[in-house]
Amino acid sequence: MVAILLGLSMAAAIAVIGVFRGGRDIAIVIALSMVVIVIVGSMIGMLLPFILSRFRMDPATASTPLVTSIADATGVLIYFSIAKAVLSLP
């Protein structure tokens, strides 16, 4: 719930800037991306220690750099996927 609220508040703030800087379509892409990326990043940070425990690895290895790297890579893929879908790119 916290991730959803955080994503929505960040999306609202950045959508206003997106409308002025790039137009309505850009604002939609950025806002949707922000919400989805925050939720997915929170899920990665929550689930990664459990996944590592399941494979008998030390959950402490799911430290901030690992979580951040995975969340950033996933975030870029999410952003480009949403941009392609909303902007009808080939």
Helices and strands as residue ranges (DSSP letters): H 2-22, H 24-54, G 59-61, H 64-86
